């Protein structure tokens, strides 16, 4: 501020206090297989409906899908899911030719490995295409539809030019704004756009004339692709003599009216034909104009409910002279409203990824259908390990990690683990949770079927040591919505993560996820009913038990970390202590980022003390710490005693924080004695 003329000058000063907002505490992450969905890309879920939309819902081959359902049934809010594709699965691939010449220009690959990719349908609209194929447009539109989920994506004004602002590969492959169904590769940058899908008919200029004096007819043929990659009329149907315009009707006055009335007549004829309805109930034909009305594109729309089970979404429409030939005075639709030579280009209404269309017409090179993988539908241990290990250096943010697939049993032997060795996967998961201030929920293996086996597992065979994890026993008994009336034993991690999220919202992260308030919703009970003596055998080794009590129902009744065995005497024995520490560290890690590159001196230290103290005081007032006063509950230091001149030279500022954690009351001891009254 420059002071020149005498007067009063005002200015605003920074208070030096930067509010620190607490980090979320109950974001769950599930890693495992799913019916469909993008491979190895975390996607956010706000409800189980999101999981159904993005990953196909429940699947018998995915314990993770059931765990997501249990998470939301028990109060979970935000979650992420990472789909690990089944072992040996392959993604559907389709390669498509340029318009008017040989050579592949575009390759589409399903983002979801497995047979679900075969449900993807692609449509191309080229700009400026011609039936004479003398033009070579490089711009096109792409529409991708997933028949399984109903998801539809449309990307307009794409170009094959690699330097273009709307280069197809850049637009489609953008992880944030691009396709959630396919990846695109430009095999021929700068080449002509892909062949447009559908049947293209060249239209002449409309000349007004008198009413029709005789019927105007056409033959309609709908062909379906067979297993050998050829369109077959026998799989579809033929209407030999469709009356497009009847005697006495007025002539269309525009190309739009011509196409609209033609489509109405064709669909009316299909609905009136018993043979067509028997094969393709619900099928309709639609059309639209291109190039200012020079061309019209005809294609079938997806059928409604019906008994026809062949793939007709990509059926091809063909027009021909009516059979028998028009009688004297009658008109042919082809001759009346097209060129005398009748130019048409017949193609599939949509391209199915992986389908082997006639290579001379539409595709270039061998197509690959989506392959489901081995019969189990499970990812390999190596794939699971790599997916978990990758979390250390990538998003998303999460607080609890669930790996229910590691508890899967073999189909032929329910007591034998599906995976031979899960130690490496769990150890990698625990290390990730340590680095990301998160907590791992461990499920019991399938061969742990009683209290003695559980004791041996936790005390001797447990695969890792970490205070950033907790193990629960036994499984829970829940409904199987895919099998009417069935109740199955299921790993509890999803339900436990949901219950923890619910308690975090009701009280706070410092409340133990255990006790009569830690009810598990939608659960008939634990798969094994434990006695107090059995529980007393498992609790000292740090294994949290799921119990069932009258009135209270099924509850989580343990709050120890995997390092919570009495013999270890760990400072991080209890889950709420560890999770409170994680909450503080994560919040300050995010909330103090503003301090990076600030001048490292007394002013910065003072601002840091004020900000951190304000946050810790807020937690104290919520009841997160032990102590009747703030002095007893926590301390914050950031001054010359914590940051030495050597630290300053290295660009380091040190903040030292201490807190008195609240530990759960595991044992409520009631002492009773008689009062002896003195004799009179």
N, C-alpha and C positions, 0 to 999 in steps of 0.2 A: 504493500500500500504506500503510495506516494503522498506525503503531506506537503501541501503547497499553501492554499489559502487557509487562514485561521478558521476554525470551526470544530464541529464534533464529528468524528469518524468512528464507524462501527465495523466490527469484524467478528467472525465466528471462530472459535478455537475447538480443536478436537479434545474430547473429554479424556482420551487415553484408555477408555474402557471398551473392549471389543467383546460383545456377547458371544459365548460359546454355546451352541445348540447341541443337545445330546444326540448321539448317533443312534440309529435304529438298533434294536436288540433282538429282533425275532424274525429275521429274514432267513428262510430255509433254502437249502440247495439240495436237489436230488440228482443223482448221477446213475443212469441205467438205461436199459432198452425201452422202446416205446413202439406202438404200432406204426407210427409215421412221425414226421417232423424232421427239422433240419439236423443233420449230423454234427455233433460236437460243437454246437453254437448255443450258448446259454440264452434262454428266452424267459422273459418275466411273466409270471402268472399272478393274477389278482384273485382268481377263483378257480374252482375245478372246471368251470365252463371254459376258461381259457385253455386248460390242459386238453379238454376234449377237442377244442377247435384247432389247436396247434399240434397235438400229438395223437389224435385219434381216440382218446379216452381209454377206458380199461382194456387190458389185454391179458389173457391167461399166461402169456409168456413173459410178463413184466410185473414183478413184485413192486417195482417202483411206482407203477401206475396206481396200484391200490394204496401205497403209502401216501401218495399225494392226496388221494381221496380222504384218508384218515387224518391227514394234516389239517385240511379245511374243516372236517367234521368236528375237530377238537379245538377250534378257535384260531387256527392259523390265518394269517392275512396275506403277506407278500412272500412269494417264493420264486425260485428259478429252477429250471430243469435243463439238464444236458443229456441229450440222447446219444448213447453209445450204440452204433449199429451192430446187428447180430454178426457173429463170426461167419466169414465167407460170403456175406451179402454184397450185392453189386447194385449200383445206381442205374436207373434207366437212362439211356442216351439216344438222342435223335440228331442226325445230321441232315441238313436241308440244302437243296441246290439253289443256285442263282436263277433269276428270272430270265429264261431264254438261252441258257448256255450250260455246258457241262461244268462241273466243279462245285464242291461244297463251299458255302459261304458262312453258314452259321451252324454251330453245334450247341444243343441244349442238353444239360445234364441235371437230373433231379438232385436236389439237395438232400433228399431222404433216400438213403440206401435201402434196398429191399423191394419187395413186390409192390409196395404202396406207390412207388414211382410210376408204375404202369397205369395209374389212374389219372395221370397228368395229361391234359390236352392243350396243344398250342395252336394258335391261329395267327396267320400273317396277313396283313393288308399292305400291299405295295402302293406307292403313289406313282401314277403315270404309267401303269402297266398297259400293254396292248396285246390283243390276241395275235397280232402279226409278230409280236416279240421283237420288234425293231428298236424299241426303247430299252434303256437300261437304267431304271431308277435305282438310287442308292438309299432312299428313305422308305421307312415302313413303320407300321404299328405292330405290336405284339400283345396278344392276350393269352394268358395261361390260366387254366381252370383245373382245380382239383376235384374230381368227381366224388372222392371220399368225404371231404369236409365241406364241399360247396364253396370254398374260397376261390375268388376270382380276382385276377390282377390284370390291369391293362396299362401298357406303356406306349405312349404316343410319340410321334416325330423322332423315332430312332433312325440312326444312319449307320451305314457300314464304313464310313470314313473314320479312320482311327484318330484323326485330328479334330473331328467334329465335336461341338459342345454337347451333342446328344449321342455320342458314340455308344453303340448298343451294349458293348461289353462293360463300359464304365457305368452306364445307368443301371443295368440289370444286376451287376455284381456288387453294387454299393451295399455294405452291410446294414446301413441304417435306413436308406430310402429305396433300396432296390428290391428285387424279388425275394420272397420267402419260400419259393417253390423250386426255382431252377437257377442254375448258373449258365452263363452264355459265353461262348468263345467265338471270336471272329476268325474264321479260317481263311477268309479272303478279304482283307481290308480294302475298301474302295471298290469292290466288285458290286454288281447289281444286287438288289435286295432279294430275299428268298421268294420262291414261287408262292403267290397268294393262294390261300386255302379256299375251297369252295369251287363251284362251277360258275365260270364267267361267260356271260352271253353279251355279244355286241348288239347294241340297239340302234336303229336308224332314227332319224328325226320324225317326230309325230306330225302327220298331216291330217287336219280335220276332214271328216267325210260324213257321209250319210250313215244312218243306223245299219246294223248288220242285217243283211237280207237272208243269210244262211248261217248255220252254226260255224264257229271257229274252233278247231280241235287241235290237240297235241297228244303225243305219247309220253308218259312220265315213267321213268325207270329209276328205282332206288337200289343201288348195289352196296353190298357189305363186304368188307375185307375178310378173306378166309385165312386159314392158318399158313398157307403157302405164300401169302403176300400179294394176292390178286383180288380184284373186285369181282364179285359174283352176283349176277342177277338172281340166281336161284336162292341165294340166302336172303335177298331182299324181296322186292315185289315189282310188278309192272302193271301200270294202268294204260291199256292200249289206246283208249279213245276218250280222252277227257275233254269235255266241252268247256273251253275257257270263256268264250263269249257266245251267248245263245242268240238265236234269231230274234231280231227286234231290239236288242240292246243298243244303247248309244255307244259310239266309238270313244275311246279315251282321248282326252284333249291334251294330255301331258305324259311324259315318261313316268312320272311318279304315280299318276293314276293308272297307267298301264300295268305297272308292276304290282300295285296294291290290289287291283282287281284280278290279276293273274294268280297271285298268291291265294286270294280268297277262294277262287275256283279250284285250285289244286288241292287245298286242304279240305274243302268240302267234298271233293271226289274221294280223297283218302278215307275220310270218316264214313263215307257211304259204301266203301268196298269191304266186304267181309274178310277177304283174303289178306288185305293190307292190315286190317285191325288185328287179325289173328297173329300176325307176325310182329307187328310194330305198334301195338296199342299205345297211343299217346304221342306218336311222332307227328311233328308239324314241319312245314317248310317255311323258311323265311328268306327275305331278299332285301338288298339295299343297292342304291345307285352309287357308281363311282365316276370320277372324271367328269363331273358336270352332267352325268346322265349318258355318257358314251357307252358305259358298260353297266351291267347288273350282275350282282353275285348272289347265287342261290345256294342254300345249305339247309341241312336238317337241324332242328333244335332238339335238345335232350328230351327224351320221352318221359312221360309221367309213369305212375304205377301201372304195371302190366305183367304179363306172363312171359314176354319175350326176353330171353336171357342172353342173346348174342350182343356183341359190341356194335352198336349202330350210331354212336355219337360221332364217328368219323365217316359215316356212310357218304357215298357219292351220288349226286343227282345227274341224270342224263336226260336230254330231250331228243325226241326223234319224230319223224312223220307219223301221223296216226295210222293205226292198223285196224281195219282195212283203210285204204286210201280214202280221202274225203270224196263224198258223192258229188255229183254234178252240182255246181253252184255253191258247195260248201267251201270253207276256207281252211287253210292250214295256218296255225299260229306262227309257225316258223317262217312261212312265206309272207304272211300278212304283216308281222311286226318284227322281222329281222331281215338281214340281207338275204338275197336269194340263195346264197351258198350256205347260209346259216353257220356263222363262226361261233364256236363254243370251245372252251377249255375246261375239261372235266377233272376235278380234283376232290380229295376228301374234304368234308366239311371242317374237320379239325385234324391235326396230326397228333396221334397218340405217341408219347415218348416210348421208344423201344420197338415200335411196330415196324415190320419190314414191308413198306410200301413199294410199288413198282419202281425200281431204281432209275429207270430211264426217264421217268416223269417227274418225280418229286424229291427223291432223296439221293444222296451220294455217299457211297460207302456202307459198311455193315452197321446195322443198328444193334443196340444192346438192350434187351428187356431187363427190367428190374428183377434181381434174384434175391429171394428171401434169406438165404444163408442156410446154415445147418438146421436140422430138425428141431433142436431145442429153442431156437430163436434167441439165444443168449450171446452176448459179446464174450470174447476171450478174456482171460485174466490180464494178458498183456494190454489189450485195448482199454480195459477198465483202469489199469495202473497208469497208462499214458494219459488218459482223460483226467484222472485225479491229480497226477503230478503237474499237468499243465496249469492247474488252478493257481499254482504258486506265483505265476508271472502274468496272470491275465485277470480280467474281470470275470464274474460279477462280484459285487459286495454281498457277503452273506454272514450270518451269525451261527447257524447250525448246519451241519453237513450230515446227510443221510445216505447210506449205501446199502439198501435192503437186499440187493442182488447177491451180496456176499453171504447171505444166510440161506440161499436157495439150496434145496436138496435135489438129488437125482430122482428122476421120475420112477425108475425101477426099484429104488431103495430110498425111502423117505428119511432114513437115518444117516445117509451118506451125503456129505457136502458135494454140491455140484462142482465147485472149484476145489482143486486139490490143495492149494496153498494160498491163503488170503493174507498172509503176514505182510508181504511187501505192499499190498494195496492199502491195508489199514495203517501201516507205518508211514506211507507217503501222505495219507489223509491227515494223520495226526500232525505231521510236520507242516502241512499246509495250514491247518487250523492254528498252530503255534505262530506262524508268520502273519496270519491275517486276523488275529484276535477273535477267532471263531471257536466253535465247540462241536466235537464229533460225537454223534449218537451211535453206539455200537450195539448191533443185534446179536442174540445168541446163535451159534451155529446149529444146524439141524440135528447133529448127533448129541446135543446137550438136551436130554429129555427128562431129567430128574434133578433133584437137589444135589445128589452126590456127584453127578457128572458136571453140574454147574460149578461146584466147588473146585473140582479138579481143573476145569477149564480156566477159571479166573486165577486160581492160586499157582498153577503150574504151566498151563498151555497158552496163556494169554499172549497174543502176538506182539505187543509193544507196551511201552511205558510212556504215559503222558498225562499231565494234569489238564490238558485241553480236550479230554474225552471222558465219557461216562458210559458204562455198560449196564444193560437192563436184562432181566430174566423174569419170567419166561415169555414166550410168545403170547399173543392175544387171540381170542376167538371172535371172529367177525363174520358178517354176512358176505356172500359172494354174489354181487348183483348180476353176474353173467350166468349163474347157474341157479335156477329157481329153487328156493328152499335150502340151499347149501350153506353150511357154516364151515369156515376154514380157519386153520391155525396160521397166523401171519406174523412176520417180524414187527416189533412194536415201534420202530424208530419214527415212522411218520406220525403216529398218534402221540408219542412222547414229544416230538418237536412242536406239534400243534398245541399240546397242553402247556408247554413252556412258553409259547407265544401268548397264550391266553393269560397266564399268570403274570407275565411281564406287563401286559396291558392293564391288568386289574390292580397290581401292587407295584412291582418293579423287579428289575433283574436281581436285586438282592434277596428276594423271596425264594426260598428253596422250592424247586418244582416237585414237591412231594407233600404227602399228608392227605387228609380227608378232603381238602379243597382241590387236590390234583386229580380230579376224576377224569376218566377216559371215556368219552362219549361214543356211542355206537358200538360198544364192546360188550359181549355177553359175559366175559370173564377171562382170566388168564387160562392158558392151555393146561397149566398145572396148578392145583390148589396147594399153596404152601402153608405149613403150620408155623407157629411162632418159633418153635425149636429150629426148624429148617431155615427160617429167615435169620435167626440168631447165628446160624452157622455161616451164612453167605455175607451178611452185612460187614463183619470184621475184615473180610478180604476185599472189600470195595466193590461188591456187586449189588446193584440196585434192584430191588424186587418189586414186582407188580402183584398187588394183593387184592383180594375181594373181601369186603366186610359187609355185614348187614347194615341196611339203611344207606351207607355211603357208597355202596357199589364197588366197581373196579377202580382202583387208584394206583398212582405211582407212589411207592412207599420207601424210596431211598434217594439220597441226595449226595452221593459221594462220586468223586472223580475216579478214573481208573488207577490213580496214585493214592486212593483213599484208604488203602489197607492200614489197619492200626499199626502193623509192624513197620511201615515205612515212615510214620511220623512226619508226613509232609505238611508244609505250610498251606498247600493247595489241596487239602483233603476234601473240602466241600465244594460242590458245584456253584452255589451262589457266591462264594468268595472268589472263585476263578472267574465267573462271568461278570461280577462287579468290576474286577480288575480289568478284564477285557473291554468292558464298556468305557471305563475311564481312559484307558490307553487309546482306544479307537477314537473316542470323541476328541481328545486332545491332539491326536495325530492329525485329524482333519481340521479342528478348530483353531490351531495355532499356525497354520500354513502361511498366514499373512506375515508372520515374523521373519520368514526366510529373507535374507539379504537386507534386513533393517540394520542400522548402526548398532553395533554390539557394545552397549554401554548402559549406564544407570537408567536412562530414560526407558530403554527397551525392557530392562529387567523389571522396572516398576510396572510397566504396562502388562507384562506377562504375569507378575504376581497378582495384580488386580483381577485380570481376566480369569486365571485359574482358580483363585480364591473364591470369586463370585460363583463359578461353576460348582466347586466343591461345597460351598455353603448351601447352594440350592439342593444338592443331594442330601446334605445333613438335615435340612428342614423337611425333606420327604421321608426321613427315617431310614436312610441307607447305611448309616454308620452307628457304631456303638459309642456311647458317651452321652453325658447330660449337657455338655457344652461343646462349642466348636473346637476349643483348645484340646479337649479330650478326644475328639472325633477325627481330626485330620490336621495336617500342617502343609504349608507350601513355602519353599525356599527358592529364591532366585536372586543372587547377589554376588558380591565378590568372593564369598566363601564357597560358592558352588561353581563359579566360573573364574578360573585363574587367568593371569596374563598369557600363559602358554595356550590355554583353550582359546582365548581371543585371537591369538596369532593363527590358530588353526581354523578359525571361523566357527567355533563351537560356543553355544550358550547352553548351560545345564540348568534344568529345573528339577528339583527334588520334591517329591510328593509322598506323603505317608497317610494312610487311613486305617482306622480301626474297624475291621470288618465285622458284620453280624454273622454269627455262625448258627446253624439250625440246632434246635433243641431236640436231639435224637432220642433222648431218654428222659422221660418225665417220671421222677421218683416221688412217690407218695409215702410218707412215713406216718405210722399210726401207733399210738401207745395209749394204754389205759391210764386214767387218772385215779389214783387210789385215795379214797376219802378217809380221813382219820376217823377212828371210832369215837363214838360219843363218850 
